[in-house]
């Protein structure tokens, strides 16, 4: 648990007080908007970060079917070449790259120029440890374990130190992820409907237990709950209940996939539409560590990709015109080996593919330099080489979309500039 600044709770309490003075059930939306705007647009730009934990096989998610070394390397797990009229083949994007057929719901977004891919993207650090690589990607400091905060938390702090909303940064899950830990303040919730806190009967003085939803509080915030400013946090809870985001049904016929990932995206959309001041949201997607029985057009990886594609497409449909202010960024700690292993799977690799959807994205393009899959071009003779450092991509998203100042210390010790960005924004 990390320290949380009192100012986040105090700000949340001040805004929540507005909600309580007008009654819990009938707070006009325009008052919520005016309370959070603080001179900015009532509909601020929003970033939704999706972490594909376990290391997604980028060579199956975005297939380099035009590379002559792809099919000889992949044996039984290669995704079939594009074929007109065929239902389970690679969905051609540009004559060289294609989407896995399970991601068919995303093809219209590509065709509309609203979905972009950055391939051969990853960390300069060569670790193949899931734990270390995830930590480095979330802290934004590859190879450095001592970094105290996450890069998105630093971005939020640089964007606006005094948060306009206690819900400006929200992670869907039981614990606050590394990427959002920092001075700016963020919350984790397992369920929008059950977001609440209470002191447990008989608990030792100075402790708080979460009631299903409010499951990540900083240590100072926990003390505050019992000794004074904690009532501001309770008021923030009441404010969210007044907005009732859980009552907002998906729009435009959107159907989210069943399961944790789909539920997370659905609830993020609810928070956006409830206009509670959300600026950064985070969701996990697990199950990408495919060492055995990976499959090709069908199988365990195809099932995970189907859920990803259906979820992102549903979010886009649900938000409709609001997607002009929203960008979705996917990330994964590293990719998989180029060659299939003896268990019809893939082992821990290096570079992978990342997706960028929405906002002013230059979609319909695969960005980044393709290194090739010939043996002499592979990283350490086995992996797709990194040609785009993930920090260049993340810097571009933070600066061009969220508006984080170019000089902000987003990635300590690392220099990023427009000239090094992969160019995913118009």
Secondary structure by P-SEA (a helix, b strand, c coil): cbbbbaaaaaaaaaaaaaaaaaccccccaaaaaaacccccccccbbbbbbbbcccccccccccccccccccccccccccccccccccccccccccccccccccccaaaaaaaccbbbbcccccccccccaaaaaaaaaacccccccccccaaaaaaaaacccccccccbbbcccccccccccccbbbbbcccccccccccccccccbbbbccccccccaaaaaaacccaaaaaaaaaaaaaaaccccccccccccccccaaaaaaaaaaaaaaacccccbbbbbbccccccccccccccaaaaaaaaaaaaaaaaaaaaccccccbbbbbbccbbbbcccccccccccccbbbbbbbccccccccccccccccccccccccccccccccaaaaaaaaaaccccccccccccccccccccccccccc
